[in-house]
Amino acid sequence: MKFTLDWLKDHLETTATADAISEALTLVGLEVESVEDQGKALKPFVVAKVVEATPHPNSDHLKVCKVDAGTGTLIDVVCGAPNAKSGMKSVFAFPGTYIPGKDFELKAGVTIRGEKSDGMLCSAMELELSEDHEGIIVLPDDAPIGMPYVDYAGLNGVVFDVSITPNRGDATSVRGIARDLAAYGLGTLKDASVPSQPSPGGKSPIAVELRFNSDEPMACRMFAGRLISGVRNGPSPDWMQQRLRAIGLRPISALVDITNYVTMDRGRPLHVFDADKLKSPVHARMARAGETLLALDNKTYTLDPSIPVIADASGAVGIAGIIGGEPTSSTDATTNVFVECAWFDPMVTAQAGRRLGIVTDARYRFERTVDPDSVMWGIELATKLILELCGGKPHEVVVAGKVEAPGTVIDFPVSEVNRLTGLDVPAGKMAEILTRLGFTVNGTAPTLKVKAPSWRPDVTMKADLVEEVMRMIGVDNVPVTPLPRLAHVAPRMLTPMQNRRRLTKRVLAARGLDEAVTWSFISSEDAKRFGGGKPGLKLANAIAADLSDMRPSLLPGLLAAVGRNQNRGVRDLALFEVGQVFLSDRPEGQHTYATAVRAAGAGNDWQGSPTLSVFDAKADLAAALDALGHDIDKLQLVAEAPAWAHPGRGARLQLGPTNIIGWFGEVHPGWIAEMDLLGPVVAFELDLDAIPEPRRKASKSKGALKLSDLMPLERDFAFLLDRDVTAAALLKAARTADKAMITNVAIFDLFEGKGVPEGKKSVAIRVTLQPLDKTLTDGEIDKISTAIVAAVSKATGGTLRS
């Protein structure tokens, strides 16, 4: 929200400096983005007279001018403006002046086609005052030669740019900002009441209506219109143009400038139609499917039933609360104007604006809620300004519908201010502050009855009133009080998912992997390759063609990162990411995955063989699960590789057939080739949402460390197994034979070939036994060995190889 200091003083009686106002705005919650001295960049430019303008001897379109800039001597200037002529007055720049609209510094002694030029006559665009570059600025004959142009044009004011929070629709106007400053004590708010204007034109020949079906949102609650006949449209007065230019708006015509001025001055958007181009009745409704509108931004929009419009008998003439239509807009030839002032629903306006991608000053205010009481005084203010600047005969106001402010009344215990902010504010001071802000205060302490004004629908509870009091006292006055020291251990602050993300990142980083953060959007091709690409996950406003779909996996981004590094000569890579994936467009389709990849160039060791295998990915996954309180050996390992993995070199982990926890494997060589990577690449994916919470132990402290004084002993067993029996099944069976005595089981040999029947394999395991309180006898060892053979035979069907 931009405004000038002199504009602010139309509403605020104050002697405060720009610095004081800037500080006060920030303290009351209206953060100042910038304070700009508008005339600083234009101070070198002066008023000058073109004493003589003759055709350039070596050019058909240039002129050689003699310019009087108040220096006492005439200056030679070569000018290409078609409107340059003898006797006119314009704006002149001396050599060395920076031209903001052209972004260059004017040089001295320039020769243009053989003629010397020691300065420049400027257009409005070159001074960044407007987009007009058809000719140099034309000033009145009484403009004093040599006077700084900023002083003559009144452009030496201060411009504030204030950041407005979404709840403060009232602060999107100069009036609303002045009200806050007055309540803060920086001046007195001036009266700005608008009297009703007479209606000598009688009844309006143009009617207004609301046409919303019962199943449609009531996008427009109140619609007021007024016909003003016999107007004279043209340029708006200089003071209005200067204020609009100062805040970045281009003056267009008196009628349009009035609506823009009222929008900025009072936060009350309006629109003016050329009444002769309308077909009564003018009404608000939802658009029809396929309906189109050529808007004032010269773009044609295709509408649908979710877009509210203003229409007449011929069709849509404007997008309600957002932008008007070009065919019915006012022009210099307009003599009869129809002023529209309506109240539009904030939510419907915001949704329509986002759907169409249109951002306007009107939408900015309506989606933040415009004062419901402003419909009638808004049209009266617009009528007053049109009569003053354009003349005309106003007709009676026609109104359809009605909107009322919520009129929220809050029981406000004055003790809440101290409880929530620590500020000690007398009840009388609170009542005074709220009254200055426009609230109606009744009752006495300890509880006041406070009614919110029509322009503050965001104030609904006592905490909101505390905030208003605190703003006016000053945020910097809120005392800093330390929190009380707890007498016990603080409860867990992180959610289970936050804790899982933290632990997973720490353990993977500890294993030497670097964290990566990749786009949540990937190409449609990659999305389909990794199991996504559903229509509901495509972006409506993709920032690039190759970022069109929400990712179903973290692997596309990590593999792309691997490719970028390999292209720069980095072959050995270890990356991980913990982030969101999107399996559907429903809330339950958003999961948190932990994914890691390792890559190494082939032939990295002295033997020329790859240094990576699928077991590296499995080890990373096992470490992550261990940090989360789960033993990978106690989960179901299914030897089915994911779609992205090499067949036979991958698997999935699950808890039952429906709860899949993760996958690991070596990336498919075909995919490696398609993605232009150097293999091998191994990876794992872990669904953090699918992992159950580990069981809480009765005690959080670790038990006593028990180390036996007795030496462990080892026994080796070779089993003849079917080829499809997994190593995990063999190891698990051997461990269960005697859980107290067996401390480790490991495979040390695998043999297939001569002496082993077809379809069989020989697997040798080494079992470590740890005596606890006495040395084991041969009989006890034989008993455990027999139990191991029996357990393996029962679980796998294997037999002890002789």
Residue pairs with C-beta under 8 A, 6 or more apart in sequence:
1 161
1 162
1 163
1 164
1 171
1 172
1 177
2 159
2 160
2 161
2 162
2 246
2 247
2 248
3 159
3 160
3 162
3 174
3 177
3 247
3 264
4 38
4 157
4 158
4 159
4 160
4 243
4 246
4 247
5 18
5 21
5 157
5 158
5 159
5 160
6 157
7 174
7 243
7 246
7 265
8 21
8 160
8 174
8 177
8 178
8 181
10 174
10 190
10 265
11 174
11 175
11 178
11 179
11 189
11 190
11 192
12 178
12 181
12 182
12 186
12 187
12 188
12 189
12 190
13 187
13 188
13 189
13 190
14 21
14 181
14 186
14 187
14 188
15 187
16 24
16 186
16 187
18 35
18 158
18 160
19 35
20 186
21 160
21 181
21 186
22 32
22 35
22 160
24 181
24 184
24 186
25 31
25 32
25 160
25 162
25 177
25 180
25 181
26 32
27 184
27 471
27 474
27 475
27 476
28 180
28 181
28 183
28 184
28 471
28 472
28 474
29 165
29 168
29 471
29 475
30 162
30 163
30 164
30 168
30 171
30 177
30 180
31 162
31 163
32 160
32 161
32 162
32 163
33 161
33 162
33 163
34 160
34 161
35 158
35 159
35 160
35 161
36 158
36 159
36 161
37 156
37 158
38 150
38 155
38 156
38 157
38 158
38 159
38 246
39 150
39 151
39 155
39 156
39 157
41 98
41 100
41 128
42 100
42 127
42 149
42 150
42 155
43 148
43 150
43 156
44 93
44 94
44 96
44 97
44 98
45 91
45 92
45 93
45 97
45 122
45 127
45 148
45 149
45 150
46 69
46 70
46 91
46 92
46 94
46 146
46 147
46 148
46 149
47 70
47 89
47 90
47 91
47 92
47 139
47 143
47 144
47 145
47 146
47 147
47 148
47 149
47 152
48 67
48 68
48 69
48 70
48 89
48 90
48 91
48 92
48 121
48 145
48 146
49 67
49 68
49 87
49 88
49 89
49 145
50 65
50 66
50 67
50 84
50 85
50 86
50 87
50 88
50 89
50 90
50 121
51 65
51 66
51 67
51 68
51 74
51 86
51 87
52 65
52 66
52 86
53 63
53 64
53 65
53 66
53 79
53 84
53 85
53 86
54 63
54 64
54 65
55 62
55 63
55 64
56 62
56 63
56 64
56 78
56 112
56 113
56 115
57 64
57 114
57 115
58 113
58 114
58 115
59 113
61 80
61 82
62 78
62 79
62 80
62 112
62 113
62 115
63 78
63 79
63 80
63 81
63 84
64 76
64 77
64 78
64 115
65 76
65 77
65 78
65 79
65 84
65 121
66 74
66 75
66 76
66 77
67 74
67 75
67 76
67 77
67 92
67 119
67 121
68 74
68 75
68 145
69 75
69 92
69 94
69 119
69 145
69 146
70 145
70 146
70 147
71 146
75 92
75 118
75 119
76 115
76 116
76 117
76 118
77 92
77 117
77 118
77 119
77 120
77 121
78 112
78 113
78 115
78 116
78 117
79 120
79 121
79 136
81 121
81 123
81 135
81 136
82 134
82 135
83 134
83 135
83 136
83 138
84 90
84 121
84 135
84 136
88 138
88 139
89 138
89 139
89 140
89 141
89 143
89 145
90 121
90 122
90 136
90 137
90 138
90 139
91 121
91 122
91 127
91 136
91 137
91 139
91 149
92 119
92 120
92 121
92 122
93 99
93 106
93 119
93 120
93 122
94 106
94 119
95 106
95 107
95 108
95 109
95 118
95 119
96 105
96 106
96 107
96 108
97 105
97 106
97 120
98 104
98 105
98 106
99 105
99 106
99 120
99 122
99 126
100 126
100 127
100 128
101 123
101 125
101 126
101 127
101 128
102 126
106 119
106 120
108 118
109 116
109 118
110 116
110 117
110 118
111 117
120 126
121 136
122 136
122 137
123 132
123 133
123 134
123 135
123 136
123 137
124 130
124 131
124 132
124 133
124 137
125 131
125 132
125 133
126 133
127 137
127 149
129 155
129 245
130 245
130 250
130 251
131 250
139 152
143 152
144 152
149 155
150 156
153 238
153 242
154 238
154 239
154 242
155 242
155 245
155 246
157 246
159 246
159 247
162 171
162 177
164 171
164 172
164 368
166 368
167 368
167 458
168 176
168 368
168 458
169 267
169 365
169 368
169 369
169 370
169 371
169 455
169 457
169 458
170 176
170 179
170 267
170 371
170 455
170 456
171 177
171 180
172 267
172 364
172 365
172 368
173 264
173 265
173 266
173 267
173 268
174 264
174 265
174 266
175 192
175 265
175 266
175 267
176 267
176 455
178 187
178 189
178 190
179 189
179 436
179 437
179 438
180 437
180 471
181 187
182 188
182 189
182 436
183 433
183 436
183 437
183 472
184 471
184 472
184 474
185 472
189 436
192 266
193 377
194 377
194 380
194 381
194 384
195 380
195 384
196 380
197 380
197 383
197 384
197 387
197 394
198 394
199 394
199 395
199 396
199 397
200 393
200 394
201 227
201 228
201 229
201 393
201 394
201 395
201 396
202 395
202 396
203 395
203 396
204 225
204 226
204 227
204 395
204 396
204 397
204 398
205 227
205 280
205 395
206 225
206 227
206 275
206 278
206 280
206 281
206 282
206 338
206 398
207 280
207 281
207 282
207 398
208 223
208 224
208 225
208 281
208 282
208 283
208 398
208 399
208 400
209 223
209 281
209 282
209 283
209 284
209 400
210 218
210 220
210 223
210 283
210 284
210 285
210 400
210 401
211 283
211 284
211 285
212 218
212 219
212 220
212 284
212 285
212 286
213 286
216 286
216 305
217 286
217 308
217 345
217 347
217 348
218 345
219 284
219 286
219 308
219 320
219 321
219 344
219 345
219 348
219 349
220 284
220 308
220 320
220 321
220 342
220 343
220 344
220 345
220 401
221 343
221 344
221 345
221 372
221 401
221 402
221 403
222 342
222 343
222 372
222 375
222 399
222 400
222 401
222 402
222 403
223 283
223 284
223 340
223 342
223 399
223 400
223 401
224 340
224 341
224 342
224 375
224 376
224 379
224 397
224 398
224 399
224 400
225 282
225 338
225 339
225 340
225 341
225 379
225 397
225 398
225 399
226 338
226 339
226 379
226 383
226 394
226 395
226 396
226 397
226 398
227 275
227 336
227 337
227 338
227 339
227 394
227 395
228 336
228 337
228 338
228 339
228 383
228 386
228 387
228 392
228 393
228 394
228 395
229 275
229 335
229 336
229 392
229 393
229 395
230 335
230 336
230 391
230 392
230 393
231 255
231 334
231 335
231 336
231 337
231 386
231 390
231 391
231 392
232 335
232 390
232 391
232 392
233 253
233 254
233 255
233 330
233 331
233 332
233 333
233 334
233 335
233 337
233 390
234 253
234 254
234 332
234 390
235 241
235 251
235 253
235 254
236 244
236 251
236 253
236 254
236 257
236 258
236 389
237 254
237 389
240 251
240 257
240 258
240 261
240 389
241 251
241 257
243 261
244 250
244 251
244 257
244 260
244 261
244 264
245 251
247 264
249 260
249 264
251 257
253 330
253 331
253 332
254 386
254 389
254 390
255 272
255 330
255 334
255 337
255 386
255 390
256 272
256 330
258 270
258 272
258 382
258 385
258 386
258 389
259 269
259 270
259 271
259 272
259 382
260 361
261 385
262 268
262 269
262 270
262 378
262 381
262 382
262 385
263 269
263 270
263 361
263 362
263 365
264 361
266 374
266 378
266 381
267 365
267 370
267 371
267 374
267 455
268 341
268 370
268 371
268 374
268 378
268 381
269 321
269 361
269 362
269 365
269 366
269 370
270 339
270 340
270 341
270 378
270 379
270 382
271 310
271 318
271 324
271 339
271 340
271 362
272 330
272 337
272 338
272 339
272 340
272 382
273 282
273 317
273 318
273 324
273 328
273 329
273 330
273 337
273 338
273 340
274 328
274 329
274 330
274 331
274 334
274 336
274 337
274 338
275 336
275 337
275 338
276 334
276 335
276 336
277 327
277 328
278 312
278 317
278 328
278 338
279 312
279 313
279 314
280 312
280 313
281 312
281 313
282 310
282 311
282 312
282 317
282 338
282 340
283 310
283 311
283 312
283 400
284 308
284 309
284 310
284 311
284 320
284 342
284 400
285 308
285 309
285 311
286 305
286 306
286 307
286 308
286 309
287 303
287 304
287 305
287 306
287 307
287 308
287 309
287 316
288 303
288 305
289 304
289 305
290 302
290 303
290 304
291 302
291 303
291 309
291 315
291 316
292 300
292 301
292 302
292 303
292 316
293 300
293 301
293 303
293 309
293 316
293 317
293 318
293 319
293 325
294 300
294 325
294 326
294 327
295 301
295 318
295 319
295 323
295 324
295 325
295 326
295 358
296 323
296 324
296 325
296 326
296 329
297 323
297 358
298 326
301 319
301 356
301 358
303 309
303 316
303 319
306 351
306 352
306 355
307 319
307 352
307 355
307 356
308 319
308 320
308 321
308 344
308 345
308 348
308 349
308 352
309 316
309 317
309 318
309 319
309 320
310 316
310 317
310 318
310 319
310 320
310 324
310 340
310 342
311 317
312 328
316 325
317 324
317 325
317 327
317 328
318 324
318 325
318 328
318 340
319 325
319 352
319 356
319 358
320 342
320 344
320 349
320 352
321 342
321 344
321 349
321 352
321 362
321 363
321 366
322 349
322 352
322 353
322 356
322 358
322 360
322 362
322 363
322 366
323 358
323 360
323 362
323 363
330 337
337 386
337 390
337 392
339 379
339 382
339 383
339 386
341 375
341 376
341 378
341 379
341 382
342 375
343 370
343 372
343 374
343 375
343 403
344 366
344 370
346 366
346 367
346 368
346 369
347 367
349 363
349 366
349 367
350 363
350 367
353 359
353 360
353 363
353 367
357 541
369 457
369 458
371 405
371 454
371 455
372 403
372 404
372 405
372 454
372 457
373 405
373 454
373 455
374 454
374 455
375 399
375 403
376 397
376 399
379 397
383 394
386 392
386 394
387 394
405 452
405 453
405 454
405 457
406 452
406 457
406 460
407 451
407 452
407 454
408 451
408 452
408 457
408 459
408 460
409 449
409 450
409 451
409 452
410 449
410 450
410 451
410 452
410 459
410 460
410 461
410 462
410 464
410 465
411 447
411 448
411 449
411 462
412 447
412 448
412 449
412 450
412 462
412 465
413 446
413 447
413 462
414 425
414 427
414 430
414 445
414 446
414 447
414 448
415 446
416 462
416 463
416 465
416 466
417 423
417 425
417 430
417 466
417 469
417 470
418 424
418 425
420 463
420 466
421 466
421 470
421 478
422 478
422 479
422 481
423 469
423 470
423 473
423 477
423 478
423 479
425 469
425 473
427 444
427 445
427 446
427 448
430 448
430 469
431 441
431 448
433 468
433 469
433 472
433 473
434 441
434 450
434 465
434 468
434 469
435 441
436 472
437 453
437 456
437 468
437 472
438 453
438 455
438 456
439 450
439 451
439 452
439 453
439 456
439 459
439 465
439 468
440 450
440 451
440 453
441 448
441 449
441 450
441 451
442 448
442 449
442 450
442 451
443 449
450 465
452 459
452 460
458 464
459 465
459 468
470 478
492 499
494 502
496 693
497 592
497 688
497 689
500 592
500 628
500 688
500 691
501 578
501 592
501 594
501 688
503 627
503 628
504 578
504 594
504 624
504 627
504 628
504 686
504 688
505 515
505 576
505 578
506 627
507 623
507 624
507 626
507 627
508 515
508 576
508 594
508 596
508 620
508 623
508 624
509 515
509 576
511 574
511 620
511 623
512 574
513 574
513 575
513 576
513 596
513 598
513 620
514 574
514 575
514 576
515 575
515 576
515 577
515 578
516 557
516 558
516 561
516 575
516 576
516 577
517 577
517 579
518 554
518 556
518 557
518 558
518 560
518 561
518 577
518 579
519 547
519 551
519 557
520 550
520 551
520 579
520 580
520 582
521 539
521 542
521 543
521 547
521 548
521 549
521 550
521 551
522 546
522 547
522 548
522 549
522 551
522 556
522 557
523 545
523 546
523 547
523 548
523 549
524 533
524 538
524 548
524 549
526 549
526 551
526 556
527 533
527 537
527 548
527 549
527 550
527 551
527 552
527 556
529 556
529 644
529 671
530 551
530 552
530 553
530 555
530 556
530 643
530 644
531 552
531 553
531 643
532 549
532 550
532 551
532 552
532 553
532 582
532 583
533 549
533 552
534 584
534 585
536 584
536 585
537 549
537 550
537 552
537 582
537 584
537 585
538 548
538 549
538 550
539 547
539 548
539 549
539 550
542 548
550 582
551 557
551 581
551 582
552 581
552 582
552 583
553 581
553 593
553 595
553 685
554 577
554 579
554 581
554 593
554 595
554 685
555 595
555 597
555 644
555 683
555 685
557 577
558 575
558 576
558 577
558 595
558 596
558 597
558 683
559 597
559 667
559 675
559 677
559 681
560 675
561 575
562 573
562 575
562 597
562 599
562 677
562 681
563 675
563 676
563 677
565 573
566 573
566 599
566 601
566 677
566 678
571 599
571 600
571 601
571 604
571 678
572 599
572 600
572 601
572 604
573 597
573 598
573 599
573 600
574 596
574 597
574 598
574 599
575 596
575 597
576 594
576 595
576 596
576 597
576 620
577 594
577 595
577 596
578 592
578 593
578 594
578 595
578 688
579 592
579 593
580 590
580 591
580 592
580 593
581 590
581 591
581 592
581 593
582 589
582 590
583 589
583 590
583 591
591 687
591 688
591 689
591 690
592 687
592 688
592 689
593 685
593 686
593 687
593 688
594 624
594 685
594 686
594 688
595 683
595 684
595 685
595 686
596 617
596 620
596 621
596 683
596 684
597 667
597 681
597 682
597 683
598 612
598 616
598 617
598 620
598 681
598 682
598 683
599 612
599 677
599 678
599 679
599 680
599 681
599 682
600 610
600 611
600 612
600 680
601 678
602 610
602 678
602 679
602 680
603 609
603 610
604 610
604 611
605 611
610 679
610 680
612 666
612 680
612 681
612 682
613 666
613 680
613 682
614 646
614 649
614 650
614 664
614 665
614 666
614 682
616 682
617 664
617 665
617 666
617 682
617 683
617 684
618 632
618 651
618 664
618 684
620 664
620 684
621 632
621 653
621 662
621 664
621 684
621 686
622 632
624 684
624 686
625 631
625 632
625 635
625 653
625 661
625 662
625 686
625 691
626 632
628 688
628 691
628 694
629 694
630 691
630 694
632 653
633 728
633 731
633 732
635 653
635 654
635 655
635 661
636 653
636 654
636 655
636 656
637 651
637 652
637 653
637 726
637 728
638 651
638 652
638 653
638 654
639 651
639 726
640 650
640 651
640 652
641 647
641 648
641 649
641 650
641 651
641 663
641 665
642 650
642 652
642 663
642 665
642 685
644 665
644 667
644 668
644 671
644 683
645 663
645 664
645 665
645 666
645 667
645 668
645 683
646 665
646 666
646 667
646 668
646 669
647 668
649 665
649 666
650 663
650 664
650 665
650 666
651 663
651 664
651 665
652 660
652 662
652 663
653 660
653 661
653 662
653 663
653 664
654 660
654 661
655 661
655 692
659 690
660 687
660 690
661 686
661 687
661 690
661 691
662 684
662 685
662 686
662 687
662 690
663 684
663 685
664 682
664 683
664 684
664 685
665 682
665 683
665 684
666 680
666 681
666 682
667 677
667 679
667 680
667 681
667 682
667 683
669 679
672 678
672 679
672 680
672 681
708 770
708 771
708 772
708 773
710 770
710 771
710 772
710 773
710 774
710 775
711 771
712 743
712 768
712 769
712 770
712 771
713 768
713 769
713 771
713 776
713 781
714 766
714 767
714 768
714 769
715 766
715 767
715 769
715 781
715 785
715 788
716 748
716 764
716 765
716 766
716 767
717 734
717 764
717 765
717 767
717 785
717 788
717 789
717 792
717 800
718 749
718 762
718 763
718 764
718 800
718 801
719 730
719 762
719 763
719 764
719 765
719 792
719 796
719 798
719 799
719 800
719 801
720 756
720 757
720 760
720 761
720 762
720 798
720 799
720 800
720 801
721 730
721 760
721 761
721 762
721 763
721 796
721 797
721 798
722 759
722 760
722 761
722 796
722 797
722 798
723 752
723 759
723 760
723 761
725 761
725 796
725 797
725 798
727 747
727 763
729 795
729 796
730 747
730 763
730 765
730 792
730 795
730 796
730 798
731 745
731 746
731 747
731 765
732 795
733 791
733 792
733 794
733 795
733 796
734 742
734 745
734 765
734 767
734 788
734 791
734 792
735 742
735 745
736 791
737 784
737 787
737 788
737 790
737 791
738 784
738 787
738 788
740 772
741 769
741 770
741 771
741 772
741 784
742 767
742 768
742 769
742 784
742 788
743 768
743 769
743 770
744 767
744 768
745 765
745 766
745 767
745 768
746 765
746 766
747 763
747 764
747 765
747 766
748 764
748 765
748 766
749 762
749 763
749 764
750 761
750 762
750 763
750 764
751 761
751 762
751 764
752 760
752 761
752 762
756 762
762 801
763 798
767 788
769 776
769 781
769 784
776 784
789 800
792 798
793 799
